[in-house]
Amino acid sequence: MRATSQDNVVRGPMSEKLGRLPSVGFWIVITLLVAVLVICLLGSIIGLMVEPQSPHLTKVLMHLTTLLMSEFLWGVIVGLLLSVIGAYCLAVFTTRQHRKAQKDLIKNFCIDTVDNIKAIVDDMVDHRQRTQIIHKDYLALLDIEFNVFSKNREHIIHLPNPVRDNVRKFVNDCAIRRAEIGNHLFQFNNSWTHANQLHTRGQMVEAQRVRKEEAEMARHNADQALGQLVVRVRDSADLVNSLKGVR
């Protein structure tokens, strides 16, 4: 039997914040470009509208014009723009890689869960055919798979909609069938215990009736629920293939 699914699926709290980086980076670049344009326009307006009244003022304007046209200033501006664009691209790349890694983790988790459920059901059916008993240990193993899946159920939102719905429906259907098997086995044990008590008190006929009617009906219902579970897990191969196709 395969190992039980691991429940170490961790939701990245930064993924939602990083998802807003494209819009934030866009406005940063726009703001810097506007600032550069404002500086250039301001220098042009000063140069056109202010007539030099003194050599000192002329010298100041010349220095301002030289500063605005200097390679150092434009080198700083271009370097700043390249740094912002590079940081933005790196953040976008990191975000996409994080989302892909998270999707792959959820996808592998679902594949492992589906495969484990099928393996448990196959072993349970094999044991039932050999011993004519539905062992409760297999029901406990199914409960473990269902509990692990329920703890991480919110993370399957990262999967595309058709696959997500199919995974949820598969696990829910299997859980319902498992609950039916457990209820019928509980009724079977109660009926058998009651028959033993009747037998101890000397009520042989009534004890025989309880065993043949009530206990046998409960066992039949448990076998029927197990058969429905087997039919449901037969579709697991298609579900696993659809999960493997998620990119």
Contacts in CASP RR format, 6 or more apart in sequence:
PFRMAT RR
TARGET T0000
AUTHOR 0000-0000-0000
METHOD contacts of the structure
MODEL  1
MRATSQDNVVRGPMSEKLGRLPSVGFWIVITLLVAVLVICLLGSIIGLMV
EPQSPHLTKVLMHLTTLLMSEFLWGVIVGLLLSVIGAYCLAVFTTRQHRK
AQKDLIKNFCIDTVDNIKAIVDDMVDHRQRTQIIHKDYLALLDIEFNVFS
KNREHIIHLPNPVRDNVRKFVNDCAIRRAEIGNHLFQFNNSWTHANQLHT
RGQMVEAQRVRKEEAEMARHNADQALGQLVVRVRDSADLVNSLKGVR
1 119 0 8 1.000
1 120 0 8 1.000
1 123 0 8 1.000
1 141 0 8 1.000
2 112 0 8 1.000
2 115 0 8 1.000
2 116 0 8 1.000
2 119 0 8 1.000
3 116 0 8 1.000
4 116 0 8 1.000
4 141 0 8 1.000
4 144 0 8 1.000
4 145 0 8 1.000
4 148 0 8 1.000
5 109 0 8 1.000
5 112 0 8 1.000
5 113 0 8 1.000
5 116 0 8 1.000
5 145 0 8 1.000
5 148 0 8 1.000
5 149 0 8 1.000
6 109 0 8 1.000
6 112 0 8 1.000
6 148 0 8 1.000
7 148 0 8 1.000
7 151 0 8 1.000
7 152 0 8 1.000
9 105 0 8 1.000
9 106 0 8 1.000
9 109 0 8 1.000
9 152 0 8 1.000
9 155 0 8 1.000
11 102 0 8 1.000
11 154 0 8 1.000
11 155 0 8 1.000
12 98 0 8 1.000
12 102 0 8 1.000
14 98 0 8 1.000
15 95 0 8 1.000
15 98 0 8 1.000
15 99 0 8 1.000
15 102 0 8 1.000
18 91 0 8 1.000
18 94 0 8 1.000
18 95 0 8 1.000
18 98 0 8 1.000
19 95 0 8 1.000
21 88 0 8 1.000
21 91 0 8 1.000
21 92 0 8 1.000
21 95 0 8 1.000
22 88 0 8 1.000
22 92 0 8 1.000
25 84 0 8 1.000
25 88 0 8 1.000
28 84 0 8 1.000
28 88 0 8 1.000
29 81 0 8 1.000
29 84 0 8 1.000
29 85 0 8 1.000
29 88 0 8 1.000
32 77 0 8 1.000
32 80 0 8 1.000
32 81 0 8 1.000
32 84 0 8 1.000
33 81 0 8 1.000
36 77 0 8 1.000
39 68 0 8 1.000
40 68 0 8 1.000
43 64 0 8 1.000
43 65 0 8 1.000
43 68 0 8 1.000
46 61 0 8 1.000
46 64 0 8 1.000
47 61 0 8 1.000
47 65 0 8 1.000
50 57 0 8 1.000
50 61 0 8 1.000
52 58 0 8 1.000
52 61 0 8 1.000
67 73 0 8 1.000
99 158 0 8 1.000
102 155 0 8 1.000
102 158 0 8 1.000
103 158 0 8 1.000
103 159 0 8 1.000
103 246 0 8 1.000
106 152 0 8 1.000
106 155 0 8 1.000
106 156 0 8 1.000
106 158 0 8 1.000
106 159 0 8 1.000
107 159 0 8 1.000
107 243 0 8 1.000
107 244 0 8 1.000
107 246 0 8 1.000
109 152 0 8 1.000
109 155 0 8 1.000
110 156 0 8 1.000
110 159 0 8 1.000
110 167 0 8 1.000
110 243 0 8 1.000
111 240 0 8 1.000
111 243 0 8 1.000
111 244 0 8 1.000
113 145 0 8 1.000
113 148 0 8 1.000
113 149 0 8 1.000
113 171 0 8 1.000
114 167 0 8 1.000
114 170 0 8 1.000
114 171 0 8 1.000
114 236 0 8 1.000
114 239 0 8 1.000
114 240 0 8 1.000
114 243 0 8 1.000
115 236 0 8 1.000
115 240 0 8 1.000
116 145 0 8 1.000
117 142 0 8 1.000
117 145 0 8 1.000
117 171 0 8 1.000
117 174 0 8 1.000
117 233 0 8 1.000
117 236 0 8 1.000
118 233 0 8 1.000
118 236 0 8 1.000
120 138 0 8 1.000
120 141 0 8 1.000
120 142 0 8 1.000
120 145 0 8 1.000
121 138 0 8 1.000
121 142 0 8 1.000
121 174 0 8 1.000
121 229 0 8 1.000
121 230 0 8 1.000
121 233 0 8 1.000
122 233 0 8 1.000
123 138 0 8 1.000
124 134 0 8 1.000
124 135 0 8 1.000
124 138 0 8 1.000
124 226 0 8 1.000
125 226 0 8 1.000
125 227 0 8 1.000
125 230 0 8 1.000
127 133 0 8 1.000
127 134 0 8 1.000
127 135 0 8 1.000
127 138 0 8 1.000
128 134 0 8 1.000
128 223 0 8 1.000
128 226 0 8 1.000
134 181 0 8 1.000
134 185 0 8 1.000
134 222 0 8 1.000
134 223 0 8 1.000
134 226 0 8 1.000
136 185 0 8 1.000
139 178 0 8 1.000
139 181 0 8 1.000
139 182 0 8 1.000
139 185 0 8 1.000
142 174 0 8 1.000
142 175 0 8 1.000
142 178 0 8 1.000
143 178 0 8 1.000
146 171 0 8 1.000
146 174 0 8 1.000
146 175 0 8 1.000
146 178 0 8 1.000
149 171 0 8 1.000
153 168 0 8 1.000
156 164 0 8 1.000
156 167 0 8 1.000
156 168 0 8 1.000
157 164 0 8 1.000
159 167 0 8 1.000
159 243 0 8 1.000
159 246 0 8 1.000
160 246 0 8 1.000
162 242 0 8 1.000
163 242 0 8 1.000
163 243 0 8 1.000
163 246 0 8 1.000
166 239 0 8 1.000
166 242 0 8 1.000
167 239 0 8 1.000
167 243 0 8 1.000
170 232 0 8 1.000
170 235 0 8 1.000
170 236 0 8 1.000
170 239 0 8 1.000
173 232 0 8 1.000
174 229 0 8 1.000
174 232 0 8 1.000
174 233 0 8 1.000
177 225 0 8 1.000
177 226 0 8 1.000
177 228 0 8 1.000
177 229 0 8 1.000
177 232 0 8 1.000
178 229 0 8 1.000
180 221 0 8 1.000
180 222 0 8 1.000
180 225 0 8 1.000
180 228 0 8 1.000
181 222 0 8 1.000
181 225 0 8 1.000
181 226 0 8 1.000
181 229 0 8 1.000
182 222 0 8 1.000
184 218 0 8 1.000
184 219 0 8 1.000
184 221 0 8 1.000
184 222 0 8 1.000
184 225 0 8 1.000
185 218 0 8 1.000
185 222 0 8 1.000
187 214 0 8 1.000
187 218 0 8 1.000
187 221 0 8 1.000
188 215 0 8 1.000
188 218 0 8 1.000
188 219 0 8 1.000
188 222 0 8 1.000
191 210 0 8 1.000
191 211 0 8 1.000
191 214 0 8 1.000
191 215 0 8 1.000
191 218 0 8 1.000
192 211 0 8 1.000
192 215 0 8 1.000
194 210 0 8 1.000
194 214 0 8 1.000
195 207 0 8 1.000
195 208 0 8 1.000
195 210 0 8 1.000
195 211 0 8 1.000
195 214 0 8 1.000
195 215 0 8 1.000
196 207 0 8 1.000
198 204 0 8 1.000
198 206 0 8 1.000
198 207 0 8 1.000
198 210 0 8 1.000
199 207 0 8 1.000
END
